[in-house]
């Protein structure tokens, strides 16, 4: 059953990339993580807060 979910936000090893299910964009984990819902790229070296920029 898990094999059927290839681009459904499945957790992947850190040596691979996270692919956005919507945009289909692949970004290295050392650069950005792509939100599977909005396609927003957020740097891993920052924090996500409730406050808007």
C-alpha positions as MATLAB code, in Angstrom:
seq = 'XXXXXXXXXXXXXXXXXXXXXXXXXXXXXXXXXXXXXXXXXXXXXXXXXXXXX';
ca = [
       0.000    0.000    0.000;
       2.862    2.339    0.782;
       4.378    1.494   -2.589;
       1.395    3.094   -4.311;
       2.193    6.453   -2.719;
       5.191    7.638   -4.690;
       4.628   11.409   -4.586;
       2.178   11.762   -1.745;
       4.539   13.459    0.694;
       6.087   10.158    1.654;
       9.040   10.352    4.031;
      12.273    9.734    2.146;
      15.833    9.134    3.400;
      17.908   12.244    4.061;
      20.239   11.348    1.196;
      17.429   11.813   -1.303;
      15.263   14.733   -2.314;
      11.774   15.775   -1.289;
       9.487   16.136   -4.259;
       6.485   18.428   -4.245;
       3.384   16.448   -5.133;
       1.809   19.528   -6.687;
       4.634   21.267   -8.495;
       6.761   18.176   -9.105;
       9.845   20.201   -8.246;
      12.799   18.410   -6.694;
      15.030   20.346   -4.326;
      18.065   19.078   -2.375;
      17.512   18.711    1.355;
      20.498   20.935    1.985;
      18.751   23.759    0.185;
      15.010   23.828    0.676;
      12.040   21.706    1.631;
       9.069   22.088   -0.657;
       5.617   22.178    0.905;
       3.494   19.527   -0.812;
       0.393   21.660   -0.330;
       1.466   25.148   -1.338;
       4.714   24.489   -3.165;
       6.489   26.990   -0.923;
      10.197   26.485   -0.454;
      11.501   27.120    3.036;
      15.221   27.091    3.954;
      16.144   24.324    6.377;
      18.351   26.672    8.361;
      15.439   28.877    9.407;
      12.392   28.406   11.554;
       8.739   28.544   10.645;
       6.689   30.677   13.007;
       3.087   31.774   13.300;
       4.107   35.339   12.525;
       3.915   36.631    8.989;
       6.956   38.428    7.544;
];
